[in-house]
Amino acid sequence: MILSSLLGLLVLTAVAAGAAEIELTLQTRDPATGTIVLQSEKVDPTRVGVIAVDVWNYHWCKTATMRVDAIVPRMNKALDAARALGMKVMLSPSDVVDNYVGYPQREAVFALPRFPVPSVVNVTCPPVPDAGGCACGRERCAGNYGWDGMHPALRIGEADRMPDTQAEVYAICKHHGLTHLIYVGFHTQVCLLGKPMGLKAMKSAGLNCVLARDMTDAHPGYDPARNFTPDLNTEQVVEHFEKHLAPTISFQAELTKLGTWDPNWVVDPVRIAPWGTPMRPHLFEQPITVTLATPLQPGAEIRYTLDGTRPTPSSPLYTQPLVIADTAHLRTTAFRNGRAVCLESEGSFARLGPLPPTPDIHIGDLKPIRNVGFGHTYGGVVRYSGNTQPPQKDKSNLGEELKINRQTYQRGMGVHAPCALMYEIKPEYQRFVGLAGADENLVKISHGSNLAKYPSVVFKVFIDGKEAAVSPVMRVLSSAWRFDIEIPKGAQMISLVAMDAGDGSREDFADWANAGFLVRK
């Protein structure tokens, strides 16, 4: 490690003094045979720009979201090294870039002189493999545009720039004398390729464009029945680029040659598909197949647990995809010679129970003993906050249809978490039944643009002050959680609670649908 640090210092000192060019190993493939072709190219690092495309904080596919999360740690290392080498780093989160108004990195783009963008290369390419964008298998995620910025862990350098269009990137290249662009980011065959600042557009303008194959991820797909994984999907897309569009590099390998990448760094988590998390669990009805992978740590031993305990070198060894038939909390990491070479990952999987029957008595037809919601309470009177309302009978909290996971319900209560509805239990009540989920009406406006990432609600049922049942965290467009609870004889009261999930209550509109009581016959 000392030698690596010393080499890195020497390289950075040499670059700062205007020393020799760096040499990149460019990988392409023969379009007909797929045979790998390697070429070397020397370039002044101050002539190189690195563009990070769509490193968003959210995606409608929860697995895609986590795969971005998985690459950000290594991306930060690479971008830090690129900055130190004199490369110009550009962060381009496309459709949310204007959420960064006021950032010097964005405002400085507008101060640059504009240049006509030439059409130098006619870039043609066969259709790029597209697996559909969801890596969660048969329990496919529903589309929404919830992202509202870049990943919070992505570091923004003081001298970075935030361009959005071909003209803006070209202006930066002309201003700084850039001749080469290295692309990192997501999702390879869609955003990174086709957006206005993307590889195809800038190659057509005459820039030498290169894809960093170890710091990108395709718009994914997952079909374990035919061994089709998100990582295989990415490999196929990268190979397509190498055949038809642009050379690739291993950014890590290039920086290792320069002494600016320490091979002992642990930056890659084990990748999970589908990748539910405690804050965005994967809900399922039938047993699911879960795949673990370490594509950037070949040969590492993947160890895992399913009970939420920390994995160790003696935990079960992953040798084939896991079939999960019940609710599980997966934790996994990878080892080599007993040393952890991956960051720990966790996966959260919750099996839905059978659909409950329709209640004999709906809660909307009963008067609650206690009825409190999102606001301030004085002497038992609630002053509701913002645009929230008291719990609404047979409609959402904002007066629209009760809607969970693309299904509309005629009966229920629309609330905003935190909220509690308490009812007297009558002797004839046998079971409490109902469905519960995040209300999805906000996705009617621009597919939930900038907002769909926020709703996160936990539903709980208490009987005489004791927790009788609890849901996992419920998100927009996820399946409704199913409650079917036996009521003990002699029970006096039941409380139906909707709570925020610990990340604040923004947009936490929630629905109890077809909720109520079955009576003894």
Buried (B, 14 or more C-beta within 10 A) or exposed (E): EEEBEEBBEEBBEBBEEEEEEBEBBBBBBEEEEEEEEEEEBEBBBBBBBBBBBBBBBBBBBBBBBBBBBBBBBBBBBBBBBBBBBBBBBBBBBBBBBEBBEEBBBBEBBEEBEEEEBEEEBEBEEEEBBBBEBBBBBBBBBBBBBBBBBBBEEBBBBEEBBBBBBBBBBBBBBBBBEBEBBBBBBBBBBBBBBEBBBBBBBBBBBBBBBBBBBBBBBBBBBBBBEEEBBBBBBBBBBBBBBBBBBBBBBBBBEBBBBBBBBBEEBBBBBBBBBBBBBBBBBBBBBEEBBBBBBBBBBEEBBBBBBBEEEEBEBEBEEBEEBBEBEEBBBBBBBBBBEEEBBBBBBBBBBBBBEEEBEEBBBBBBEBEBEEBBBBBEEEEEEBEBEEEBBBBBBBBBBBEBBBBBBEEEBEBBBBBBBBBBBBBEBEEEBBBBBBBBBBBBBBBEEEBBBBBBBBBBBBBBBBBBEEEBBBBBBBBBBBBBBBBBBEBEEEBEBBBBBBBBBEEEBEBBBBBBBBBBBBBEE
